[in-house]
Amino acid sequence: MLSGFSRSGRLLAKAVIAPQLTLARSAASLPRLQAQVLDHDSRVSITPPSGGIYPPPPERPIVREVGTPSPAFPLDDPDAGSPPFAPADNEERDEFWRKVPIWETVPAKDFLSYRWSVANTVQGPAKLLKFLQAVIPEQVPLDKSGTRTQTREQFIKDVLDGVAAATMAIRMTPYILSRVNWQDPRHDPIVRQFLPMKSIMVPDHPKLALDSLHEEADSPVKGLVHRYPDKALFLPTSVCPTYCMFCTRSYAVGADTDTVTKASLKPTRKRWEEAFAYIESQPGLQDIVVSGGDSYYLQPEQLRLIGERLIGMPNIKRFRFASKGLAVAPSRVLDESDGWVNALIDISNQAKKAGKAMAWHTHFNHPNEISWITSKASQKLFEAGVMVRNQAVLLRGVNDDYETMSTLIRRLADNNIFPYYVYQCDMVEKVEHLRTPLQTILDIEAKMRGSIAGFMMPSFVVDLPGGGGKRLACSFQSYDRDSGVSTYTAPAVTGRDKENKIYEYYDPVSQSTETV
């Protein structure tokens, strides 16, 4: 069954740490293997990633520059008192992960540990097969009524065939896996985002492309996309905690697949310095998005390095760290033995003192992704003064109806996560079954506008194929619903023969016949 998976994932990320930074970690806290990596002008001792994953956080707290964080709170110790993020009642603190058979005995203190999360992440076809064999029931519903079923083996083969055809590798955290209804996985909105099923895929539209937004063409240096006059996108890494099937950066993000050899963006200091030098050389640049990959896979020291460099640049007024981490591994925010969120909060505070703005842009697509752990993590960030915004993607069978999208936006708002964008799904390969016609996003926005406070109303946008940037979905120049072709202009985006260019977005030509 696994004969089609001949290509193993390469190590796509190596830690890069500024030579002037000293890491106050005990030797006992470091994983077993270490390597000496030669970067262009110095040799830095780092811990290599395992299977493309950055090493888990140390067992002991990281000693910060000022003060020492308390150890992870022993949630299951009845004499330990109440942790600062403990829910008010037992119903709120539903240990939902115990519904997954292989985690039914896992205590909260382990599940809320980021180290445990990294160690139990499902990555690659072999681990996926083992996981599915443990959690999928003997019979899987083929339709929502449950009148037709398929066997466990048939469902697993469908997924593995989908993995062989997909552009994105498989990696899912325990948190996001535990939010799935494994009794009916074919119709679960989380499964549809992260696990490809070959039977529901449809042929690609002829206009689809791996790099539909032409990011590589708009990159003056590798890993830096400069499209707008005052904003640039910095891609320090190409690794994520969980890979989305519909990733707009499928040309670079994650391990190689059977269908795509990735233009990976390894986090080397030489490449970073070239990006920093370019940013500093452009006085018109004021706003930087730090994405990837995912900022969650930056070490705390790397997060500080990037944040402090941007704060120190006179031309930069705003910057954001983009990370899906809050949606797929929120326990990291609450895990005091991990230093990532402390670094984020420190950078946020430093930016404010310098009169600059820092934000965390995250990515929730469905209300089922939000739990009491999300709420506690969001509250911690809110109390610390960290601005958090969400960018969702409109996906067929996931959130392409008013009720689901409205519920998602309200639940985000209730957690002080500002709904920022809802994207029309990009025209990338192998996800035609997830794309919706432009009319769908127009209808949802029209129905939703006025139903929630304006400052919590997201912008519904199309990121224009060919590198035109983001435009309001409703701002089309023309939209032929019969042919499915909509046209847009992007007056602010110039250069590379883009003046007065007409950009076209194409509705999907066909849809699968599945019942969703």
MIDRENPA-537555 format. One line per 4 residues: their letters; for each residue y, z, x of N, C-alpha, C. Coordinates in steps of 0.1 Angstrom, whole numbers. Layout:
MIDRENPA-537555
A) Y/Z/X/Y/Z/X/Y/Z/X | ...
END
This chain:
MIDRENPA-537555
MLSG) -12/0/8/0/0/0/13/0/9 | 12/6/20/24/7/29/24/-4/39 | 15/-14/38/15/-24/49/28/-31/51 | 36/-32/40/49/-39/41/59/-32/48
FSRS) 57/-19/52/67/-11/58/65/-11/73 | 67/-22/80/64/-22/94/76/-18/103 | 87/-17/97/99/-13/105/102/1/103 | 102/9/114/105/23/113/120/24/115
GRLL) 126/35/109/140/37/110/144/40/124 | 155/34/129/160/37/142/169/49/142 | 171/55/153/181/66/154/195/60/153 | 202/62/142/214/55/139/226/63/143
AKAV) 224/76/147/236/84/149/233/94/160 | 243/95/169/242/105/180/255/113/180 | 254/126/182/266/134/181/275/130/193 | 288/131/190/298/128/200/308/139/200
IAPQ) 310/146/211/318/158/211/329/156/222 | 341/159/219/351/158/229/348/167/241 | 350/163/253/346/171/265/353/184/266 | 365/185/260/373/197/261/368/208/251
LTLA) 359/204/242/354/214/232/342/221/238 | 343/234/236/331/243/240/324/248/228 | 311/245/227/304/250/215/298/263/218 | 302/273/209/297/286/210/285/288/202
RSAA) 274/281/206/261/283/200/251/289/210 | 243/297/205/233/303/214/222/293/216 | 215/294/228/205/285/231/193/286/221 | 191/298/216/180/300/206/182/293/193
SLPR) 195/289/190/198/283/177/196/268/178 | 194/262/190/193/248/191/179/243/189 | 178/231/183/164/226/181/158/223/194 | 145/220/194/137/219/206/141/209/216
LQAQ) 144/197/211/147/186/220/162/184/223 | 165/182/235/179/179/239/179/167/248 | 190/160/248/191/148/257/205/147/263 | 205/141/274/218/138/281/222/124/277
VLDH) 233/122/270/238/109/266/250/105/274 | 250/94/281/261/90/289/271/82/280 | 283/87/278/293/80/271/302/75/282 | 311/65/279/317/56/288/323/63/300
DSRV) 327/75/299/334/81/311/329/96/314 | 320/101/306/315/114/309/301/116/303 | 294/126/307/281/129/302/282/142/294 | 277/141/281/278/152/272/264/156/268
SITP) 261/169/268/248/174/264/248/175/249 | 239/168/242/239/169/227/225/170/222 | 224/173/209/211/173/203/208/160/196 | 198/153/200/196/140/193/191/142/179
PSGG) 195/132/170/190/133/156/176/130/155 | 170/135/144/155/133/142/154/124/130 | 149/112/132/147/102/121/161/98/116 | 171/98/124/184/94/120/192/105/113
IYPP) 187/117/113/194/128/107/200/137/117 | 212/141/116/218/150/125/210/163/124 | 210/171/135/202/183/136/206/193/125 | 197/201/120/201/211/110/210/221/116
PPER) 217/229/108/226/239/113/218/250/120 | 224/257/129/217/267/137/213/279/128 | 203/286/132/198/298/124/209/309/124 | 216/310/135/226/320/136/240/314/132
PIVR) 249/322/127/262/316/124/269/310/136 | 276/299/134/284/294/144/296/303/147 | 299/306/159/311/314/163/323/305/162 | 332/308/153/344/300/151/355/305/161
EVGT) 365/297/162/376/300/171/383/313/167 | 384/315/154/391/328/150/381/335/141 | 376/347/144/368/354/135/353/349/136 | 345/356/129/331/352/128/326/353/114
PSPA) 320/342/109/316/341/95/304/351/93 | 303/356/80/292/364/77/280/356/76 | 268/362/78/255/354/77/253/350/62 | 244/341/61/241/336/47/236/348/39
FPLD) 241/349/26/239/360/18/225/360/13 | 218/372/14/204/372/10/203/373/-5 | 202/361/-11/203/361/-26/192/368/-33 | 180/369/-26/168/374/-33/166/389/-29
DPDA) 176/395/-23/175/409/-19/182/417/-30 | 175/425/-39/181/432/-50/191/442/-46 | 190/447/-33/199/457/-28/211/452/-21 | 212/439/-20/222/432/-12/235/432/-19
GSPP) 236/435/-32/248/434/-39/250/420/-45 | 262/416/-49/265/403/-55/272/394/-45 | 266/383/-42/273/373/-33/285/368/-40 | 295/363/-32/307/358/-38/305/346/-47
FAPA) 294/339/-46/292/327/-54/281/329/-64 | 277/342/-67/266/344/-76/271/341/-91 | 262/334/-99/266/332/-112/266/345/-120 | 273/344/-132/275/357/-139/263/361/-147
DNEE) 253/352/-150/242/355/-157/230/347/-153 | 218/351/-157/206/344/-153/205/330/-158 | 210/328/-170/209/315/-176/217/305/-168 | 229/309/-163/237/300/-155/230/297/-142
RDEF) 223/307/-136/217/305/-123/202/300/-126 | 201/289/-132/188/283/-134/182/277/-121 | 171/282/-117/165/277/-105/157/265/-108 | 165/254/-111/159/242/-116/150/235/-106
WRKV) 151/237/-93/142/231/-84/128/235/-85 | 125/246/-92/112/251/-93/104/242/-103 | 111/233/-111/104/224/-120/97/213/-112 | 101/211/-99/94/202/-90/82/208/-85
PIWE) 70/203/-87/58/210/-84/57/215/-69 | 62/207/-60/60/211/-46/71/222/-42 | 80/225/-51/91/235/-48/90/246/-58 | 80/248/-65/80/258/-76/80/272/-71
TVPA) 76/274/-58/76/288/-52/88/290/-43 | 97/280/-42/108/281/-32/119/291/-37 | 122/301/-30/132/311/-35/146/305/-33 | 156/311/-40/169/306/-40/175/306/-26
KDFL) 172/316/-18/178/318/-4/174/306/4 | 162/300/2/157/288/10/164/276/4 | 164/274/-9/169/262/-15/184/261/-12 | 191/272/-11/206/271/-8/209/271/7
SYRW) 199/270/15/200/269/29/201/254/33 | 212/250/40/213/236/44/202/232/54 | 199/242/62/188/239/72/175/235/64 | 172/243/54/160/240/46/162/226/39
SVAN) 173/223/34/176/210/28/173/199/37 | 178/200/50/176/189/59/161/187/62 | 155/199/64/140/198/68/132/192/57 | 136/193/44/128/189/33/134/176/26
TVQG) 143/169/33/148/157/28/137/146/29 | 136/138/18/126/128/17/132/115/23 | 126/111/34/131/99/41/120/90/45 | 122/77/42/112/67/46/100/66/36
PAKL) 93/54/36/83/52/26/71/61/27 | 67/66/39/56/75/40/58/88/33 | 70/94/36/73/107/29/76/105/14 | 82/93/11/84/90/-3/70/90/-11
LKFL) 61/83/-5/48/82/-11/42/95/-13 | 42/104/-3/36/117/-4/43/125/-15 | 57/124/-16/64/131/-26/61/127/-40 | 61/113/-42/58/108/-55/44/112/-60
QAVI) 34/111/-51/21/115/-55/20/130/-60 | 29/138/-55/29/152/-59/37/155/-72 | 46/146/-75/55/150/-87/53/141/-99 | 48/129/-97/47/119/-108/35/123/-117
PEQV) 37/124/-130/26/127/-139/15/115/-139 | 4/118/-145/-7/108/-146/-2/95/-154 | 6/98/-164/11/87/-172/26/87/-173 | 32/76/-170/47/75/-170/51/66/-181
PLDK) 61/71/-189/66/63/-201/72/50/-196 | 69/39/-203/75/26/-200/87/23/-208 | 88/30/-220/99/29/-229/104/42/-233 | 116/43/-238/121/57/-241/114/64/-252
SGTR) 107/56/-261/99/62/-272/86/68/-267 | 82/64/-255/69/69/-249/57/62/-256 | 59/51/-263/48/45/-270/39/37/-260 | 46/32/-249/39/25/-238/40/33/-225
TQTR) 29/33/-218/29/40/-205/23/32/-194 | 25/37/-182/18/31/-170/12/43/-162 | 3/40/-154/-3/51/-146/6/55/-134 | 3/66/-129/10/71/-117/10/61/-106
EQFI) -2/55/-103/-4/46/-93/5/33/-95 | 5/29/-107/13/17/-111/28/19/-108 | 33/31/-112/47/34/-110/50/35/-95 | 42/42/-88/44/43/-73/44/30/-66
KDVL) 35/21/-70/35/8/-64/48/0/-68 | 53/2/-80/65/-5/-84/77/0/-75 | 77/13/-72/88/18/-64/86/13/-49 | 74/14/-44/72/9/-30/75/-6/-28
DGVA) 71/-13/-38/75/-28/-38/90/-29/-38 | 97/-21/-46/111/-21/-47/118/-17/-33 | 112/-8/-27/117/-4/-14/116/-15/-4 | 105/-23/-4/103/-34/5/113/-45/2
AATM) 118/-46/-10/128/-57/-13/142/-52/-12 | 145/-39/-11/158/-34/-12/166/-36/1 | 179/-35/1/187/-35/13/189/-22/19 | 187/-11/11/190/2/16/177/10/19
AIRM) 177/18/30/165/26/33/165/38/23 | 154/45/23/152/57/14/156/70/21 | 165/77/15/167/91/19/173/99/7 | 166/110/3/171/117/-8/170/132/-5
TPYI) 180/140/-7/180/154/-5/172/161/-15 | 167/173/-12/160/181/-22/168/184/-35 | 181/186/-33/190/189/-44/189/177/-54 | 192/165/-49/193/154/-58/179/151/-64
LSRV) 168/153/-56/155/151/-61/152/161/-73 | 157/173/-72/154/183/-81/162/181/-94 | 171/172/-94/179/169/-107/173/158/-115 | 162/153/-110/155/142/-117/145/147/-128
NWQD) 144/141/-139/133/143/-149/121/135/-145 | 112/142/-137/100/135/-132/90/132/-142 | 91/137/-155/82/134/-165/86/120/-171 | 98/115/-169/102/102/-174/111/95/-163
PRHD) 105/93/-151/114/88/-140/120/74/-142 | 113/65/-150/118/52/-152/131/51/-159 | 134/61/-167/147/61/-174/157/72/-170 | 154/78/-158/163/88/-153/175/82/-146
PIVR) 187/87/-149/199/80/-143/200/83/-128 | 194/93/-123/194/95/-108/184/86/-101 | 172/85/-107/162/76/-101/168/62/-100 | 175/58/-110/180/44/-111/190/41/-99
QFLP) 197/52/-95/207/50/-84/200/50/-70 | 189/57/-68/184/59/-55/170/54/-52 | 162/51/-62/149/46/-60/148/33/-66 | 146/22/-58/144/9/-64/131/7/-71
MKSI) 130/0/-82/118/-4/-89/118/-19/-89 | 108/-25/-83/107/-39/-82/107/-46/-96 | 101/-40/-106/99/-46/-119/112/-48/-126 | 122/-40/-123/135/-41/-130/146/-49/-123
MVPD) 142/-53/-111/152/-62/-103/152/-76/-109 | 164/-82/-108/166/-96/-113/171/-104/-101 | 170/-117/-102/176/-125/-91/191/-123/-88 | 194/-123/-76/208/-121/-72/217/-133/-78
HPKL) 229/-129/-82/239/-139/-85/242/-147/-72 | 244/-160/-73/246/-168/-60/258/-164/-52 | 267/-157/-58/279/-153/-51/278/-139/-44 | 267/-132/-46/265/-119/-40/263/-120/-25
ALDS) 267/-110/-18/267/-109/-3/265/-95/2 | 259/-94/14/258/-80/20/271/-74/22 | 281/-81/28/294/-76/30/304/-83/20 | 303/-79/8/310/-87/-3/325/-85/-1
LHEE) 329/-73/5/344/-70/6/350/-76/19 | 341/-82/27/346/-88/40/352/-77/49 | 345/-66/50/351/-55/58/350/-59/73 | 339/-65/77/338/-68/91/349/-78/95
ADSP) 353/-87/86/363/-97/89/377/-91/90 | 379/-79/83/391/-72/83/391/-60/93 | 383/-61/103/382/-50/113/387/-54/127 | 399/-50/130/405/-53/143/397/-47/155
VKGL) 391/-35/153/381/-30/162/369/-25/154 | 358/-24/160/346/-21/153/347/-8/146 | 343/-8/133/343/5/126/357/9/121 | 367/0/121/380/3/115/384/-9/107
VHRY) 385/-7/94/389/-17/84/404/-16/81 | 412/-26/85/427/-25/82/430/-36/72 | 432/-33/60/434/-43/49/448/-42/43 | 451/-29/40/464/-26/33/475/-24/44
PDKA) 487/-26/40/498/-24/50/498/-10/56 | 496/0/48/498/14/53/486/22/53 | 474/16/51/461/24/50/450/17/57 | 442/25/64/430/19/71/418/28/68
LFLP) 406/22/70/393/28/68/386/30/81 | 384/43/85/377/46/97/363/50/94 | 353/43/101/339/45/99/333/51/111 | 333/64/113/328/70/125/313/70/126
TSVC) 306/69/115/291/70/115/286/61/104 | 273/58/105/267/50/94/255/57/88 | 255/70/88/244/78/83/249/86/71 | 240/87/60/244/95/48/233/105/45
PTYC) 236/115/38/225/125/34/216/119/23 | 221/110/15/213/103/5/219/88/4 | 210/79/4/214/65/4/214/59/-10 | 225/53/-14/226/47/-28/221/32/-27
MFCT) 213/28/-37/209/14/-37/220/4/-37 | 231/8/-43/242/-1/-46/253/0/-35 | 250/5/-24/260/8/-13/268/-5/-10 | 281/-4/-10/289/-16/-6/288/-19/8
RSYA) 284/-9/16/283/-11/31/268/-12/35 | 260/-19/27/246/-21/30/244/-29/42 | 254/-36/47/252/-44/59/252/-35/72 | 256/-22/70/257/-13/82/250/0/80
VGAD) 250/6/68/246/20/65/231/21/65 | 226/32/72/212/35/71/204/28/81 | 191/31/80/181/24/89/179/10/85 | 174/2/94/170/-12/91/159/-11/80
TDTV) 159/-22/72/149/-23/61/141/-36/64 | 131/-38/55/123/-51/57/132/-63/54 | 143/-61/48/152/-73/44/165/-74/52 | 169/-63/59/182/-62/65/181/-55/79
TKAS) 186/-62/89/189/-55/102/203/-51/102 | 206/-38/103/219/-32/100/228/-34/113 | 241/-36/110/251/-36/120/256/-22/121 | 248/-13/127/250/1/127/263/5/134
LKPT) 269/16/130/281/21/136/278/35/142 | 273/34/154/269/47/161/282/55/165 | 281/68/164/293/76/167/295/79/181 | 299/68/189/301/70/203/316/73/205
RKRW) 319/80/216/333/84/219/341/71/222 | 335/62/229/342/50/233/347/42/221 | 338/41/211/342/33/199/352/41/191 | 351/54/190/361/63/183/375/61/190
EEAF) 375/62/203/388/61/210/395/48/208 | 387/37/207/393/24/204/399/24/190 | 393/31/181/398/32/167/411/40/167 | 410/52/174/422/61/175/434/53/181
AYIE) 431/46/192/442/39/199/448/28/190 | 440/21/182/445/11/173/454/18/162 | 449/29/156/457/36/146/471/40/152 | 471/46/164/483/50/170/492/39/173
SQPG) 487/27/175/495/15/179/502/9/166 | 498/13/154/503/7/142/513/16/135 | 525/16/137/535/25/131/535/24/116 | 531/13/110/530/11/96/519/19/89
LQDI) 509/23/97/497/30/91/501/44/89 | 499/49/77/502/63/73/491/70/67 | 480/63/63/470/69/55/456/64/60 | 447/74/63/434/70/69/423/76/60
VVSG) 413/68/57/401/72/50/390/73/60 | 385/85/62/374/87/71/361/87/63 | 353/76/65/341/75/57/329/72/65 | 321/61/62/309/58/70/301/49/62
GDSY) 288/51/62/282/64/63/289/75/55 | 287/87/60/292/99/53/297/109/62 | 308/115/59/314/125/68/305/138/68 | 296/139/59/287/151/60/278/150/72
YLQP) 277/138/78/269/137/90/277/137/102 | 289/142/101/297/146/113/294/161/116 | 292/164/129/291/178/132/304/185/130 | 305/198/128/317/205/126/327/202/137
EQLR) 323/202/149/332/199/160/337/185/160 | 329/175/155/334/162/153/344/161/142 | 342/168/131/351/168/120/365/174/125 | 364/184/132/377/190/138/384/180/147
LIGE) 376/174/156/382/164/165/389/153/158 | 383/147/148/389/136/140/401/141/133 | 400/153/126/411/158/118/423/161/127 | 420/168/138/432/172/147/438/160/153
RLIG) 430/150/157/436/137/162/446/131/152 | 441/130/139/449/124/129/462/132/126 | 460/145/126/472/154/124/482/152/135 | 477/150/147/486/149/158/493/135/160
MPNI) 489/126/151/496/113/152/508/112/143 | 520/110/149/532/110/141/532/101/129 | 526/90/130/526/80/119/517/83/108 | 507/92/110/498/95/99/503/106/90
KRFR) 504/104/77/509/114/68/498/119/59 | 488/112/57/477/115/48/464/111/54 | 453/118/51/440/113/55/430/120/46 | 418/114/44/408/119/35/394/117/42
FASK) 386/127/40/372/126/44/363/122/32 | 356/111/33/348/106/22/334/111/24 | 328/118/14/314/123/16/308/125/2 | 296/120/1/288/123/-12/282/136/-11
GLAV) 284/144/-1/277/157/1/278/166/-10 | 290/167/-17/292/177/-28/283/173/-39 | 279/160/-41/271/156/-52/256/157/-49 | 252/156/-36/238/155/-33/233/167/-25
APSR) 242/175/-19/238/187/-11/249/197/-12 | 252/202/-24/264/211/-25/262/225/-19 | 249/229/-16/246/242/-11/252/243/3 | 255/232/10/261/233/24/274/240/23
VLDE) 281/237/12/295/244/11/294/259/10 | 282/263/4/280/278/2/273/285/14 | 267/277/22/259/282/33/268/287/45 | 270/300/46/279/305/56/273/304/70
SDGW) 260/301/71/254/299/85/257/285/90 | 263/276/82/267/263/86/282/262/87 | 287/254/97/301/254/100/309/243/95 | 302/234/87/309/221/83/321/224/74
VNAL) 318/232/63/329/235/54/340/243/60 | 337/252/69/347/260/76/356/250/84 | 350/240/90/358/231/97/367/223/88 | 362/219/76/370/211/67/381/220/62
IDIS) 379/232/58/390/241/53/400/243/64 | 396/245/76/405/247/87/414/235/89 | 408/223/89/416/211/90/426/209/79 | 421/213/67/430/212/55/442/221/57
NQAK) 440/233/62/451/242/64/460/238/76 | 454/232/86/463/227/97/471/216/92 | 466/207/84/473/196/79/485/200/71 | 483/210/62/494/216/54/505/221/63
KAGK) 501/229/73/511/234/82/519/224/89 | 513/212/91/520/201/97/527/192/87 | 527/196/74/534/189/64/526/176/60 | 513/176/62/505/164/59/494/168/49
AMAW) 488/158/43/478/160/32/465/156/36 | 455/165/34/441/161/36/433/163/23 | 423/155/20/415/156/8/401/153/11 | 392/157/3/378/153/3/375/144/-9
HTHF) 371/132/-6/367/123/-17/352/122/-18 | 347/126/-29/333/127/-31/328/116/-42 | 315/117/-46/310/106/-53/299/111/-63 | 303/114/-75/294/117/-86/294/106/-96
NHPN) 282/102/-101/281/91/-110/276/95/-124 | 269/107/-125/263/111/-138/264/126/-139 | 266/131/-151/267/146/-154/255/153/-149 | 243/147/-148/231/154/-144/232/158/-129
EISW) 241/152/-122/242/156/-108/250/169/-106 | 256/174/-116/264/186/-115/256/198/-120 | 256/209/-112/248/221/-116/257/233/-113 | 251/245/-115/259/257/-112/262/258/-97
ITSK) 253/252/-89/256/252/-74/269/244/-72 | 270/232/-78/282/224/-77/294/232/-81 | 293/239/-92/305/247/-97/309/257/-87 | 299/264/-81/303/275/-71/309/269/-59
ASQK) 303/257/-54/308/251/-43/323/246/-45 | 325/240/-57/338/234/-61/348/246/-62 | 344/257/-67/353/268/-68/357/274/-54 | 348/274/-45/351/278/-32/361/269/-25
LFEA) 360/256/-27/369/246/-22/383/248/-28 | 382/250/-42/395/251/-49/403/263/-45 | 396/275/-43/402/287/-38/408/285/-24 | 401/277/-16/406/275/-2/417/264/-2
GVMV) 420/259/-13/431/249/-13/428/235/-9 | 415/232/-9/411/218/-5/411/209/-17 | 419/198/-16/419/188/-27/406/180/-27 | 400/180/-38/387/172/-40/389/162/-51
RNQA) 386/149/-48/387/138/-57/374/131/-58 | 371/125/-70/358/118/-71/360/103/-73 | 351/95/-68/350/81/-69/337/77/-75 | 336/73/-87/324/69/-94/322/54/-94
VLLR) 310/50/-96/307/35/-97/300/33/-110 | 305/23/-118/300/20/-131/286/13/-129 | 275/18/-134/262/13/-132/254/12/-145 | 248/0/-147/241/-2/-159/229/7/-160
GVND) 228/14/-172/217/23/-174/219/37/-168 | 231/39/-162/234/52/-156/246/58/-163 | 257/51/-163/269/57/-169/278/46/-176 | 271/36/-181/279/24/-186/281/26/-201
DYET) 283/38/-206/287/40/-220/298/51/-220 | 306/51/-231/317/60/-232/313/75/-231 | 302/78/-239/298/92/-239/295/98/-226 | 287/90/-218/283/95/-205/294/96/-195
MSTL) 303/85/-195/314/85/-186/324/96/-190 | 326/98/-202/336/108/-207/331/122/-203 | 318/124/-205/312/137/-201/313/140/-186 | 310/130/-178/312/131/-164/326/135/-160
IRRL) 336/128/-165/350/130/-161/354/144/-165 | 350/148/-177/354/162/-182/347/173/-174 | 335/171/-170/328/181/-162/334/181/-148 | 338/170/-142/345/170/-130/358/178/-131
ADNN) 365/174/-141/378/181/-143/377/196/-144 | 366/200/-152/364/215/-154/361/222/-140 | 356/214/-131/353/220/-117/364/217/-107 | 376/213/-112/387/210/-104/384/199/-93
IFPY) 376/190/-97/373/177/-90/381/166/-97 | 391/161/-91/400/151/-98/393/138/-99 | 391/133/-111/385/119/-112/396/109/-107 | 392/102/-97/402/93/-90/400/78/-93
YVYQ) 388/73/-90/384/60/-93/371/59/-101 | 370/49/-110/357/44/-114/357/29/-110 | 348/26/-102/347/12/-96/338/3/-105 | 342/-9/-107/332/-19/-111/322/-21/-99
CDMV) 309/-22/-102/299/-23/-92/302/-35/-83 | 302/-33/-70/305/-44/-61/294/-55/-61 | 298/-67/-57/288/-78/-57/280/-78/-45 | 272/-68/-43/263/-67/-32/249/-71/-36
EKVE) 241/-75/-26/227/-80/-29/218/-69/-34 | 208/-74/-42/196/-66/-46/199/-55/-56 | 211/-56/-63/214/-46/-73/220/-53/-85 | 216/-65/-88/221/-72/-99/217/-65/-112
HLRT) 206/-58/-112/202/-51/-124/210/-39/-127 | 219/-35/-118/228/-23/-120/242/-27/-123 | 245/-40/-121/259/-45/-124/261/-47/-139 | 273/-45/-143/277/-47/-157/288/-58/-158
PLQT) 289/-64/-170/301/-73/-171/314/-65/-170 | 324/-73/-167/338/-66/-166/342/-61/-179 | 337/-67/-190/341/-62/-204/337/-48/-206 | 326/-43/-199/321/-30/-201/331/-19/-196
ILDI) 336/-22/-184/346/-12/-178/359/-13/-186 | 363/-24/-191/375/-25/-199/374/-17/-212 | 362/-18/-219/360/-11/-231/360/4/-229 | 353/8/-219/352/23/-216/366/28/-213
EAKM) 374/22/-205/387/27/-202/396/27/-215 | 395/16/-223/404/16/-235/400/27/-244 | 388/31/-246/384/41/-255/387/55/-249 | 387/56/-236/389/69/-230/404/73/-228
RGSI) 412/63/-226/426/66/-223/432/73/-235 | 439/84/-232/445/93/-242/436/104/-247 | 423/104/-242/414/114/-247/413/126/-237 | 420/125/-226/420/135/-216/434/135/-209
AGFM) 438/146/-203/451/147/-197/453/135/-187 | 464/130/-186/467/118/-178/463/120/-163 | 466/132/-158/463/135/-144/448/137/-141 | 440/137/-152/426/138/-150/419/124/-154
MPSF) 427/114/-157/422/101/-161/421/93/-148 | 409/88/-145/407/80/-133/413/66/-135 | 415/59/-124/418/45/-125/405/37/-125 | 404/27/-134/392/19/-135/395/6/-127
VVDL) 388/4/-116/392/-7/-106/381/-16/-103 | 385/-28/-98/376/-37/-92/380/-38/-77 | 371/-36/-68/373/-39/-54/370/-53/-51 | 381/-61/-49/379/-76/-50/370/-82/-40
PGGG) 361/-90/-44/352/-97/-34/361/-105/-25 | 358/-106/-12/366/-114/-2/377/-106/4 | 378/-93/1/387/-85/8/401/-84/2 | 402/-85/-11/415/-84/-18/419/-70/-20
GKRL) 410/-60/-19/413/-46/-21/412/-43/-36 | 416/-31/-39/414/-25/-52/425/-29/-62 | 421/-34/-73/430/-38/-84/425/-32/-97 | 434/-27/-105/430/-22/-119/422/-33/-126
ACSF) 411/-29/-131/402/-38/-138/410/-46/-149 | 419/-39/-156/426/-46/-167/437/-55/-162 | 440/-56/-149/451/-64/-144/447/-78/-140 | 436/-83/-146/431/-97/-143/441/-107/-147
QSYD) 441/-118/-140/450/-130/-143/443/-137/-155 | 430/-138/-154/422/-145/-165/408/-139/-165 | 402/-140/-177/388/-135/-178/381/-144/-189 | 372/-152/-184/364/-161/-193/351/-153/-196
RDSG) 350/-148/-208/338/-140/-211/326/-148/-212 | 327/-161/-215/316/-170/-216/310/-173/-202 | 318/-176/-193/314/-179/-179/312/-167/-171 | 319/-156/-175/318/-143/-168/326/-143/-155
VSTY) 336/-152/-154/345/-152/-142/358/-146/-146 | 362/-136/-138/376/-131/-139/383/-133/-126 | 397/-135/-127/405/-138/-115/416/-127/-113 | 419/-124/-101/429/-114/-97/437/-119/-86
TAPA) 449/-114/-85/458/-116/-73/460/-102/-67 | 463/-102/-54/466/-90/-46/478/-92/-38 | 490/-91/-44/502/-94/-36/505/-85/-24 | 500/-73/-24/502/-64/-12/493/-67/-1
VTGR) 482/-74/-3/473/-77/8/476/-90/14 | 480/-90/26/483/-103/33/476/-104/46 | 478/-115/53/471/-117/66/458/-124/63 | 453/-130/74/440/-137/73/440/-147/61
DKEN) 451/-154/59/452/-165/49/450/-159/35 | 455/-146/33/453/-140/20/466/-141/11 | 477/-146/16/489/-148/8/486/-157/-4 | 489/-153/-16/488/-160/-28/473/-164/-31
KIYE) 464/-157/-25/450/-160/-28/446/-156/-42 | 437/-164/-48/431/-160/-61/417/-155/-58 | 414/-142/-62/401/-136/-60/393/-137/-73 | 380/-139/-72/372/-140/-84/361/-130/-83
YYDP) 359/-123/-95/348/-114/-97/339/-121/-107 | 325/-120/-105/316/-127/-114/307/-117/-121 | 307/-118/-134/297/-109/-142/283/-113/-138 | 274/-104/-140/260/-107/-137/255/-119/-147
VSQS) 247/-128/-141/242/-139/-149/231/-135/-159 | 222/-127/-154/211/-123/-162/208/-108/-161 | 201/-102/-170/197/-88/-170/182/-87/-172 | 177/-77/-167/162/-75/-168/159/-72/-183
TETV) 147/-74/-187/143/-71/-201/138/-57/-203 | 140/-48/-194/135/-35/-195/142/-27/-206 | 136/-17/-211/143/-8/-221/149/3/-213 | 162/4/-213/169/15/-205/175/25/-214
END
